[in-house]
Amino acid sequence: MGLATIVIFVLGVGNFALNRAVFSSGHPLFARLPRSSQTLGQRAALVTEFAVLFFALLLSVEGWPGFVWAYCGYSAVNALAGWLILSGRV
């Protein structure tokens, strides 16, 4: 396990935490959705986040350490979107 794998894992934990914070924020956009849609959306987001993390880790371990840069970019966009939602700018 190399440095790229560790970086991807740590960023993945941060992405899951950000995802949880966004869905727990009580943003008006989420409040307008029916409860069943909120639950389905949260589960779909977590499954998608897990799939992206899993394949980034898998490719990193299999000798493609360059995927750390792609996952860093993904995490940066995710962090920007989370900041916009949590700060009320969206």
Secondary structure, DSSP 8 states (H G I E B T S, - for coil): --HHHHHHHHHHHHHHHHHHHHHTS--HHHHTS-HHHHHHHHHHHHHHHHHHHHHHHHHHHTT-TTHHHHHHHHHHHHHHHHHHHHTT--
